[in-house]
């Protein structure tokens, strides 16, 4: 039995019970969950071991993990804040700021298309090697030359990996700062977040960041009824090496070692952010309200942009219906979010972070055991249902 540590405010005990149940029934190895309400922390829990691939070092308060695509929500905030400050026009062509990007029929790709997965650039004709993916040059060069897979703006498809180089290069062209440096100086530093896009050597040496590993989810008990299986079309798309789905997720090939220090030091805002659960929850709390004297990051108009639907319906990469605002996944059939007004982002295989302005709640969950899912991890879903129950008490 895993000893769950931390605290919950009265009324949020269902979240603690669900978190403990994940270790007992859903294969959890090491994880943490945090919830803020109206800028105040009401859930702060952790348990298990730091490293999913072996070792007995316990998960401690402040243990951080790679959060994969949950990083996208942090990166999206950078462009929205630059827009809020008048430094970028969301309806301007990307080529306005990045002239080389205009090649191969991309003259009319708008900044908002990058955020809403409508640019038509989820895959590369020639995938990058792991070394090229982290060199800060090869990714932007490849995307500047890449022709879109569909007419930009006419459809959407999840830019699983290419989102890294698209946003990082655009932000550096606009600000003169790398995206990791911008986040550290403008967001993580002022808010006191243990969150990095580009892990500093000092943090690596401190030993606070755990190792992730792919794990199998336990089989559902026979008493649980029929298990929901992926549609055959989804399964086929992931199995077909020529499909846009496989090519999007294989934009780095062979797959990078996510525990490699070089990968973790790279500023890849699609997939390589490292954070604690508290940092993710606190970040989203700061988008919707003041936190410990720090003024909210998003003005009301910017918050509206983040959660106004830009893309909805069949996703050409994920092969299910998805909904996105500007950089954020929205509530829908394939999303794990709390309520219709919620906005946030999951990470493939586990992590999840979001805010729900109507209830004043923000949520962060990180894990080191990556299960086979893209948008809706069962462990995160159980926690979100428990949070919903807590709010209804």
C-alpha positions as a Markdown table, in Angstrom:
| # | Residue | x | y | z |
|---|---|---|---|---|
| 1 | Unk | 0.0 | 0.0 | 0.0 |
| 2 | Unk | 1.4 | 3.4 | -1.0 |
| 3 | Unk | 1.5 | 6.0 | 1.7 |
| 4 | Unk | -0.2 | 9.1 | 0.2 |
| 5 | Unk | 1.3 | 12.3 | 1.7 |
| 6 | Unk | 0.1 | 15.9 | 1.7 |
| 7 | Unk | -3.0 | 17.8 | 2.6 |
| 8 | Unk | -6.5 | 18.5 | 1.4 |
| 9 | Unk | -8.9 | 21.2 | 2.6 |
| 10 | Unk | -12.2 | 20.0 | 4.1 |
| 11 | Unk | -14.5 | 19.0 | 1.4 |
| 12 | Unk | -11.8 | 17.8 | -1.0 |
| 13 | Unk | -11.4 | 14.4 | 0.6 |
| 14 | Unk | -12.8 | 12.6 | -2.5 |
| 15 | Unk | -9.7 | 13.8 | -4.4 |
| 16 | Unk | -7.4 | 12.2 | -1.8 |
| 17 | Unk | -9.4 | 8.9 | -1.9 |
| 18 | Unk | -9.2 | 8.8 | -5.7 |
| 19 | Unk | -5.5 | 9.6 | -5.7 |
| 20 | Unk | -4.9 | 6.7 | -3.3 |
| 21 | Unk | -7.1 | 4.4 | -5.4 |
| 22 | Unk | -4.9 | 5.1 | -8.5 |
| 23 | Unk | -2.0 | 3.4 | -6.7 |
| 24 | Unk | -4.1 | 0.5 | -5.5 |
| 25 | Unk | -6.0 | -0.2 | -8.7 |
| 26 | Unk | -4.6 | 1.7 | -11.7 |
| 27 | Unk | -0.9 | 0.9 | -11.8 |
| 28 | Unk | 0.3 | 4.3 | -10.5 |
| 29 | Unk | 4.0 | 4.2 | -9.6 |
| 30 | Unk | 4.7 | 7.8 | -8.6 |
| 31 | Unk | 2.5 | 10.9 | -9.0 |
| 32 | Unk | 1.3 | 14.2 | -7.5 |
| 33 | Unk | -1.9 | 16.2 | -7.8 |
| 34 | Unk | -2.6 | 19.8 | -6.8 |
| 35 | Unk | -5.8 | 21.9 | -6.9 |
| 36 | Unk | -6.2 | 25.7 | -6.4 |
| 37 | Unk | -9.5 | 27.4 | -5.8 |
| 38 | Unk | -9.8 | 31.2 | -6.0 |
| 39 | Unk | -6.0 | 31.4 | -5.8 |
| 40 | Unk | -5.7 | 29.3 | -2.7 |
| 41 | Unk | -4.3 | 25.7 | -2.7 |
| 42 | Unk | -6.9 | 23.2 | -1.5 |
| 43 | Unk | -5.2 | 19.9 | -2.6 |
| 44 | Unk | -1.5 | 19.1 | -2.4 |
| 45 | Unk | -0.9 | 15.3 | -2.6 |
| 46 | Unk | 2.0 | 13.1 | -3.7 |
| 47 | Unk | 3.1 | 9.4 | -3.3 |
| 48 | Unk | 5.0 | 6.5 | -4.7 |
| 49 | Unk | 8.5 | 6.5 | -6.1 |
| 50 | Unk | 10.4 | 9.2 | -8.0 |
| 51 | Unk | 11.6 | 7.0 | -10.9 |
| 52 | Unk | 9.2 | 4.8 | -12.9 |
| 53 | Unk | 11.9 | 2.7 | -14.4 |
| 54 | Unk | 13.4 | 1.4 | -11.2 |
| 55 | Unk | 14.8 | 2.6 | -7.8 |
| 56 | Unk | 13.2 | 3.2 | -4.5 |
| 57 | Unk | 13.8 | 6.9 | -4.0 |
| 58 | Unk | 10.4 | 8.2 | -2.8 |
| 59 | Unk | 8.5 | 10.9 | -4.5 |
| 60 | Unk | 8.8 | 14.0 | -2.4 |
| 61 | Unk | 7.1 | 17.3 | -2.1 |
| 62 | Unk | 8.6 | 19.2 | -5.0 |
| 63 | Unk | 9.5 | 16.2 | -7.2 |
| 64 | Unk | 9.1 | 17.2 | -10.8 |
| 65 | Unk | 8.5 | 15.2 | -14.0 |
| 66 | Unk | 8.4 | 15.7 | -17.7 |
| 67 | Unk | 4.8 | 16.5 | -18.6 |
| 68 | Unk | 4.8 | 16.0 | -22.3 |
| 69 | Unk | 2.0 | 17.9 | -24.1 |
| 70 | Unk | 0.8 | 19.6 | -20.9 |
| 71 | Unk | 3.7 | 21.9 | -21.8 |
| 72 | Unk | 1.6 | 23.2 | -24.8 |
| 73 | Unk | -0.7 | 25.1 | -22.5 |
| 74 | Unk | 2.2 | 27.0 | -20.9 |
| 75 | Unk | 3.7 | 27.8 | -24.3 |
| 76 | Unk | 0.3 | 29.0 | -25.7 |
| 77 | Unk | 0.1 | 31.5 | -22.8 |
| 78 | Unk | 3.3 | 33.2 | -24.1 |
| 79 | Unk | 1.8 | 34.1 | -27.4 |
| 80 | Unk | -1.5 | 35.2 | -25.8 |
| 81 | Unk | 0.4 | 37.4 | -23.4 |
| 82 | Unk | 2.4 | 38.9 | -26.2 |
| 83 | Unk | -0.9 | 39.6 | -28.0 |
| 84 | Unk | -2.2 | 41.1 | -24.8 |
| 85 | Unk | 0.8 | 43.4 | -24.6 |
| 86 | Unk | 0.4 | 44.5 | -28.3 |
| 87 | Unk | 3.5 | 42.7 | -29.5 |
| 88 | Unk | 1.9 | 40.2 | -31.8 |
| 89 | Unk | -1.2 | 40.2 | -34.0 |
| 90 | Unk | -3.0 | 36.8 | -33.9 |
| 91 | Unk | -4.4 | 37.5 | -37.4 |
| 92 | Unk | -1.1 | 38.4 | -39.0 |
| 93 | Unk | 0.6 | 35.9 | -41.3 |
| 94 | Unk | 3.4 | 34.0 | -39.5 |
| 95 | Unk | 5.7 | 35.2 | -42.2 |
| 96 | Unk | 5.3 | 38.8 | -40.9 |
| 97 | Unk | 7.6 | 37.8 | -38.1 |
| 98 | Unk | 9.4 | 34.9 | -39.6 |
| 99 | Unk | 10.0 | 35.7 | -43.3 |
| 100 | Unk | 11.5 | 32.3 | -44.3 |
| 101 | Unk | 8.3 | 30.7 | -43.2 |
| 102 | Unk | 6.4 | 32.0 | -46.3 |
| 103 | Unk | 7.8 | 29.3 | -48.5 |
| 104 | Unk | 5.9 | 26.3 | -50.0 |
| 105 | Unk | 2.4 | 27.8 | -49.9 |
| 106 | Unk | 2.4 | 29.0 | -46.3 |
| 107 | Unk | 1.9 | 32.8 | -47.1 |
| 108 | Unk | -1.5 | 32.7 | -45.5 |
| 109 | Unk | -0.8 | 30.7 | -42.4 |
| 110 | Unk | -1.8 | 33.0 | -39.5 |
| 111 | Unk | -0.5 | 33.1 | -36.0 |
| 112 | Unk | -3.8 | 31.9 | -34.7 |
| 113 | Unk | -3.5 | 28.8 | -37.0 |
| 114 | Unk | -0.4 | 27.7 | -35.1 |
| 115 | Unk | -2.3 | 27.9 | -31.8 |
| 116 | Unk | -5.4 | 26.1 | -33.0 |
| 117 | Unk | -3.7 | 23.3 | -35.0 |
| 118 | Unk | -5.0 | 24.6 | -38.3 |
| 119 | Unk | -1.6 | 25.4 | -40.0 |
| 120 | Unk | -1.5 | 22.0 | -41.9 |
| 121 | Unk | 2.0 | 21.3 | -40.5 |
| 122 | Unk | 1.6 | 18.3 | -38.1 |
| 123 | Unk | 4.3 | 16.2 | -39.9 |
| 124 | Unk | 7.6 | 16.6 | -41.7 |
| 125 | Unk | 8.4 | 15.0 | -45.0 |
| 126 | Unk | 11.8 | 14.1 | -43.5 |
| 127 | Unk | 11.6 | 13.5 | -39.7 |
| 128 | Unk | 14.3 | 15.0 | -37.5 |
| 129 | Unk | 16.8 | 12.8 | -35.6 |
| 130 | Unk | 16.8 | 13.3 | -31.8 |
| 131 | Unk | 20.0 | 15.4 | -32.2 |
| 132 | Unk | 18.4 | 17.6 | -34.8 |
| 133 | Unk | 15.3 | 18.0 | -32.7 |
| 134 | Unk | 17.2 | 19.6 | -29.9 |
| 135 | Unk | 19.7 | 21.7 | -31.8 |
| 136 | Unk | 17.4 | 24.8 | -32.0 |
| 137 | Unk | 18.0 | 25.2 | -35.8 |
| 138 | Unk | 16.9 | 22.1 | -37.7 |
| 139 | Unk | 13.3 | 22.1 | -36.6 |
| 140 | Unk | 12.6 | 25.7 | -37.7 |
| 141 | Unk | 14.5 | 25.2 | -41.0 |
| 142 | Unk | 12.5 | 22.1 | -41.8 |
| 143 | Unk | 9.2 | 23.7 | -41.1 |
| 144 | Unk | 10.0 | 26.8 | -43.0 |
| 145 | Unk | 10.6 | 24.6 | -46.1 |
| 146 | Unk | 7.6 | 22.2 | -45.4 |
| 147 | Unk | 4.5 | 22.3 | -47.6 |
| 148 | Unk | 1.2 | 22.1 | -45.6 |
| 149 | Unk | -0.7 | 18.8 | -45.6 |
| 150 | Unk | -4.0 | 20.7 | -46.2 |
| 151 | Unk | -5.0 | 24.3 | -47.0 |
| 152 | Unk | -4.1 | 26.2 | -43.9 |
| 153 | Unk | -7.2 | 27.3 | -41.9 |
| 154 | Unk | -9.6 | 24.9 | -43.6 |
| 155 | Unk | -9.2 | 22.0 | -41.2 |
| 156 | Unk | -7.4 | 21.0 | -37.9 |
| 157 | Unk | -5.1 | 18.2 | -36.9 |
| 158 | Unk | -3.0 | 18.0 | -33.7 |
| 159 | Unk | 0.5 | 19.3 | -34.2 |
| 160 | Unk | 2.0 | 16.8 | -31.7 |
| 161 | Unk | 5.7 | 17.6 | -32.2 |
| 162 | Unk | 5.9 | 20.3 | -34.7 |
| 163 | Unk | 4.2 | 22.7 | -32.3 |
| 164 | Unk | 7.6 | 22.9 | -30.5 |
| 165 | Unk | 9.5 | 24.5 | -33.4 |
| 166 | Unk | 6.6 | 26.5 | -34.7 |
| 167 | Unk | 6.0 | 28.4 | -31.4 |
| 168 | Unk | 9.6 | 28.5 | -30.2 |
| 169 | Unk | 10.9 | 30.1 | -33.4 |
| 170 | Unk | 8.0 | 32.5 | -33.7 |
| 171 | Unk | 8.4 | 33.7 | -30.1 |
| 172 | Unk | 12.1 | 34.1 | -30.5 |
| 173 | Unk | 11.6 | 36.1 | -33.7 |
| 174 | Unk | 9.1 | 38.4 | -31.9 |
| 175 | Unk | 10.9 | 38.9 | -28.5 |
| 176 | Unk | 14.6 | 38.1 | -29.1 |
| 177 | Unk | 14.4 | 35.6 | -26.3 |
| 178 | Unk | 14.1 | 31.9 | -26.3 |
| 179 | Unk | 10.7 | 30.5 | -25.2 |
| 180 | Unk | 12.3 | 28.9 | -22.1 |
| 181 | Unk | 14.0 | 32.1 | -21.1 |
| 182 | Unk | 10.7 | 34.1 | -21.6 |
| 183 | Unk | 8.7 | 31.6 | -19.5 |
| 184 | Unk | 11.4 | 31.7 | -16.7 |
| 185 | Unk | 11.5 | 35.4 | -16.6 |
| 186 | Unk | 7.9 | 36.4 | -17.1 |
| 187 | Unk | 5.9 | 33.5 | -15.7 |
| 188 | Unk | 7.8 | 31.0 | -13.6 |
| 189 | Unk | 10.0 | 33.4 | -11.8 |
| 190 | Unk | 7.3 | 35.9 | -10.6 |
| 191 | Unk | 4.9 | 33.1 | -9.6 |
| 192 | Unk | 7.6 | 30.9 | -8.0 |
| 193 | Unk | 6.9 | 27.9 | -10.2 |
| 194 | Unk | 9.0 | 24.8 | -10.4 |
| 195 | Unk | 8.4 | 24.7 | -14.1 |
| 196 | Unk | 10.9 | 24.7 | -16.9 |
| 197 | Unk | 10.9 | 24.5 | -20.7 |
| 198 | Unk | 14.6 | 23.7 | -20.9 |
| 199 | Unk | 15.8 | 22.2 | -17.6 |
| 200 | Unk | 18.8 | 24.1 | -16.2 |
| 201 | Unk | 21.8 | 22.0 | -15.3 |
| 202 | Unk | 21.5 | 23.1 | -11.6 |
| 203 | Unk | 18.1 | 21.5 | -11.4 |
| 204 | Unk | 19.3 | 18.3 | -13.1 |
| 205 | Unk | 22.1 | 18.1 | -10.6 |
| 206 | Unk | 19.7 | 18.7 | -7.7 |
| 207 | Unk | 18.1 | 15.3 | -8.4 |
| 208 | Unk | 14.5 | 16.6 | -8.1 |
| 209 | Unk | 13.3 | 15.4 | -11.5 |
| 210 | Unk | 12.2 | 11.8 | -11.8 |
| 211 | Unk | 12.5 | 9.4 | -14.7 |
| 212 | Unk | 9.5 | 8.4 | -16.7 |
| 213 | Unk | 8.7 | 5.0 | -18.3 |
| 214 | Unk | 5.9 | 3.5 | -20.3 |
| 215 | Unk | 3.8 | 1.2 | -18.2 |
| 216 | Unk | 0.8 | -1.1 | -19.0 |
| 217 | Unk | -2.5 | -0.2 | -17.4 |
| 218 | Unk | -4.0 | -3.0 | -15.3 |
| 219 | Unk | -6.8 | -4.9 | -16.9 |
| 220 | Unk | -10.2 | -3.8 | -15.8 |
| 221 | Unk | -11.9 | -6.3 | -13.4 |
| 222 | Unk | -14.6 | -8.5 | -14.9 |
| 223 | Unk | -17.1 | -6.8 | -12.7 |
| 224 | Unk | -16.4 | -3.5 | -14.4 |
| 225 | Unk | -18.5 | -4.4 | -17.4 |
| 226 | Unk | -17.4 | -3.9 | -21.0 |
| 227 | Unk | -14.2 | -2.1 | -21.6 |
| 228 | Unk | -14.2 | 0.8 | -24.0 |
| 229 | Unk | -11.9 | 0.0 | -26.9 |
| 230 | Unk | -10.6 | 2.4 | -29.5 |
| 231 | Unk | -12.4 | 2.6 | -32.7 |
| 232 | Unk | -10.9 | 0.5 | -35.5 |
| 233 | Unk | -10.2 | 3.6 | -37.5 |
| 234 | Unk | -8.1 | 5.1 | -34.6 |
| 235 | Unk | -6.2 | 1.8 | -34.1 |
| 236 | Unk | -5.5 | 1.6 | -37.9 |
| 237 | Unk | -4.2 | 5.2 | -38.0 |
| 238 | Unk | -1.7 | 4.6 | -35.2 |
| 239 | Unk | -0.6 | 1.3 | -36.8 |
| 240 | Unk | -0.1 | 2.7 | -40.3 |
| 241 | Unk | 3.4 | 4.1 | -40.8 |
| 242 | Unk | 2.1 | 6.2 | -43.7 |
| 243 | Unk | -0.8 | 7.8 | -41.9 |
| 244 | Unk | -0.7 | 11.4 | -40.9 |
| 245 | Unk | -1.2 | 10.2 | -37.3 |
| 246 | Unk | 1.9 | 8.1 | -37.2 |
| 247 | Unk | 3.9 | 10.7 | -39.1 |
| 248 | Unk | 2.9 | 13.5 | -36.7 |
| 249 | Unk | 3.9 | 11.6 | -33.6 |
| 250 | Unk | 7.1 | 10.5 | -35.4 |
| 251 | Unk | 8.3 | 13.9 | -36.4 |
| 252 | Unk | 11.3 | 12.9 | -34.3 |
| 253 | Unk | 12.6 | 9.6 | -35.5 |
| 254 | Unk | 13.8 | 7.4 | -33.9 |
| 255 | Unk | 11.9 | 8.5 | -30.8 |
| 256 | Unk | 13.9 | 10.6 | -28.4 |
| 257 | Unk | 14.9 | 9.3 | -25.0 |
| 258 | Unk | 12.9 | 11.6 | -22.8 |
| 259 | Unk | 15.1 | 10.8 | -19.8 |
| 260 | Unk | 18.2 | 12.0 | -21.7 |
| 261 | Unk | 19.6 | 15.2 | -20.1 |
| 262 | Unk | 20.1 | 16.7 | -23.6 |
| 263 | Unk | 16.4 | 16.3 | -24.4 |
| 264 | Unk | 15.3 | 17.7 | -21.1 |
| 265 | Unk | 17.6 | 20.7 | -21.5 |
| 266 | Unk | 16.1 | 21.5 | -24.9 |
| 267 | Unk | 13.4 | 24.1 | -25.2 |
| 268 | Unk | 10.7 | 22.0 | -26.8 |
| 269 | Unk | 7.3 | 23.5 | -25.8 |
| 270 | Unk | 5.3 | 20.7 | -27.4 |
| 271 | Unk | 6.6 | 17.9 | -25.3 |
| 272 | Unk | 9.5 | 18.5 | -23.0 |
| 273 | Unk | 8.4 | 20.8 | -20.2 |
| 274 | Unk | 9.2 | 19.7 | -16.7 |
| 275 | Unk | 7.0 | 20.7 | -13.8 |
| 276 | Unk | 5.5 | 19.8 | -10.4 |
| 277 | Unk | 1.8 | 19.3 | -10.1 |
| 278 | Unk | 1.7 | 22.4 | -7.9 |
| 279 | Unk | 3.4 | 24.4 | -10.6 |
| 280 | Unk | 0.9 | 23.4 | -13.2 |
| 281 | Unk | -2.1 | 24.1 | -11.0 |
| 282 | Unk | -0.6 | 27.4 | -9.8 |
| 283 | Unk | 0.1 | 28.4 | -13.4 |
| 284 | Unk | -3.5 | 27.9 | -14.4 |
| 285 | Unk | -4.7 | 29.6 | -11.2 |
| 286 | Unk | -2.7 | 32.7 | -12.3 |
| 287 | Unk | -4.5 | 32.8 | -15.7 |
| 288 | Unk | -7.9 | 33.2 | -14.1 |
| 289 | Unk | -7.2 | 35.1 | -10.9 |
| 290 | Unk | -4.6 | 36.7 | -8.5 |
| 291 | Unk | -2.3 | 34.3 | -6.7 |
| 292 | Unk | -0.5 | 35.3 | -3.5 |
| 293 | Unk | -0.3 | 38.9 | -4.5 |
| 294 | Unk | 0.7 | 38.3 | -8.1 |
| 295 | Unk | -1.8 | 39.9 | -10.4 |
| 296 | Unk | -3.6 | 37.5 | -12.8 |
| 297 | Unk | -1.8 | 37.0 | -16.1 |
| 298 | Unk | -4.8 | 36.9 | -18.5 |
| 299 | Unk | -7.0 | 40.0 | -18.9 |
| 300 | Unk | -10.6 | 39.1 | -19.4 |
| 301 | Unk | -10.4 | 39.5 | -23.2 |
| 302 | Unk | -7.4 | 37.2 | -23.3 |
| 303 | Unk | -9.1 | 34.6 | -21.2 |
| 304 | Unk | -12.0 | 34.7 | -23.7 |
| 305 | Unk | -9.5 | 34.1 | -26.5 |
| 306 | Unk | -8.1 | 31.1 | -24.8 |
| 307 | Unk | -11.4 | 29.3 | -24.4 |
| 308 | Unk | -13.3 | 30.4 | -27.5 |
| 309 | Unk | -13.6 | 27.6 | -30.0 |
| 310 | Unk | -11.3 | 27.8 | -33.0 |
| 311 | Unk | -11.3 | 24.2 | -34.1 |
| 312 | Unk | -13.9 | 21.5 | -33.6 |
| 313 | Unk | -14.9 | 18.2 | -35.2 |
| 314 | Unk | -12.8 | 15.5 | -36.9 |
| 315 | Unk | -9.1 | 15.9 | -36.1 |
| 316 | Unk | -7.0 | 14.8 | -39.0 |
| 317 | Unk | -4.2 | 13.5 | -36.7 |
| 318 | Unk | -6.0 | 12.1 | -33.7 |
| 319 | Unk | -8.8 | 10.6 | -35.8 |
| 320 | Unk | -11.4 | 11.6 | -33.2 |
| 321 | Unk | -13.4 | 14.7 | -32.6 |
| 322 | Unk | -11.5 | 17.4 | -30.8 |
| 323 | Unk | -12.1 | 21.0 | -29.7 |
| 324 | Unk | -9.4 | 23.7 | -29.3 |
| 325 | Unk | -9.3 | 27.3 | -28.5 |
| 326 | Unk | -6.2 | 29.3 | -29.0 |
| 327 | Unk | -3.6 | 26.9 | -27.7 |
| 328 | Unk | -5.9 | 25.1 | -25.3 |
| 329 | Unk | -8.0 | 22.0 | -25.5 |
| 330 | Unk | -11.6 | 22.7 | -24.6 |
| 331 | Unk | -14.3 | 20.5 | -23.0 |
| 332 | Unk | -15.7 | 17.9 | -25.3 |
| 333 | Unk | -16.2 | 14.1 | -25.8 |
| 334 | Unk | -12.5 | 13.3 | -26.0 |
| 335 | Unk | -11.2 | 15.8 | -23.5 |
| 336 | Unk | -10.6 | 15.1 | -19.7 |
| 337 | Unk | -11.6 | 18.6 | -18.5 |
| 338 | Unk | -13.9 | 19.5 | -15.7 |
| 339 | Unk | -16.8 | 21.5 | -17.2 |
| 340 | Unk | -17.9 | 23.2 | -20.4 |
| 341 | Unk | -16.0 | 26.4 | -19.6 |
| 342 | Unk | -12.7 | 24.6 | -18.7 |
| 343 | Unk | -9.5 | 25.0 | -20.8 |
| 344 | Unk | -6.2 | 23.3 | -20.5 |
| 345 | Unk | -4.1 | 20.5 | -21.9 |
| 346 | Unk | -3.3 | 16.9 | -21.3 |
| 347 | Unk | 0.1 | 15.2 | -21.8 |
| 348 | Unk | 0.2 | 11.9 | -23.7 |
| 349 | Unk | 0.3 | 9.0 | -21.3 |
| 350 | Unk | -0.7 | 10.8 | -18.1 |
| 351 | Unk | -0.3 | 14.4 | -17.1 |
| 352 | Unk | -3.1 | 17.0 | -17.1 |
| 353 | Unk | -3.6 | 20.6 | -16.2 |
| 354 | Unk | -6.5 | 23.0 | -16.7 |
| 355 | Unk | -8.5 | 25.9 | -15.2 |
| 356 | Unk | -12.2 | 26.3 | -14.8 |
| 357 | Unk | -13.0 | 30.0 | -14.4 |
| 358 | Unk | -16.7 | 29.4 | -13.4 |
| 359 | Unk | -15.7 | 27.4 | -10.3 |
| 360 | Unk | -12.4 | 29.3 | -9.8 |
| 361 | Unk | -10.6 | 26.0 | -9.9 |
| 362 | Unk | -7.2 | 25.0 | -11.4 |
| 363 | Unk | -5.8 | 21.5 | -11.5 |
| 364 | Unk | -2.4 | 19.9 | -12.1 |
| 365 | Unk | -1.5 | 16.2 | -12.2 |
| 366 | Unk | 1.8 | 14.7 | -13.0 |
| 367 | Unk | 2.9 | 11.1 | -13.1 |
| 368 | Unk | 6.0 | 9.1 | -14.0 |
| 369 | Unk | 4.2 | 6.0 | -15.4 |
| 370 | Unk | 3.1 | 6.7 | -19.0 |
| 371 | Unk | 0.1 | 4.6 | -20.1 |
| 372 | Unk | -1.2 | 4.2 | -23.6 |
| 373 | Unk | -3.5 | 7.2 | -24.1 |
| 374 | Unk | -3.3 | 10.6 | -25.8 |
| 375 | Unk | -6.1 | 12.8 | -24.4 |
| 376 | Unk | -7.9 | 11.0 | -21.5 |
| 377 | Unk | -5.8 | 9.1 | -19.0 |
| 378 | Unk | -8.0 | 7.0 | -16.6 |
| 379 | Unk | -6.1 | 8.1 | -13.6 |
| 380 | Unk | -6.5 | 11.8 | -14.4 |
| 381 | Unk | -10.2 | 11.2 | -15.2 |
| 382 | Unk | -10.8 | 9.6 | -11.8 |
| 383 | Unk | -9.2 | 12.6 | -10.1 |
| 384 | Unk | -11.3 | 15.1 | -12.2 |
| 385 | Unk | -14.5 | 13.2 | -11.3 |
| 386 | Unk | -13.5 | 13.3 | -7.6 |
| 387 | Unk | -12.8 | 17.1 | -7.9 |
| 388 | Unk | -16.3 | 17.5 | -9.5 |
| 389 | Unk | -17.8 | 15.6 | -6.6 |
| 390 | Unk | -15.9 | 17.8 | -4.1 |
| 391 | Unk | -17.2 | 21.0 | -5.7 |
| 392 | Unk | -20.8 | 19.6 | -5.5 |
| 393 | Unk | -20.6 | 18.9 | -1.8 |
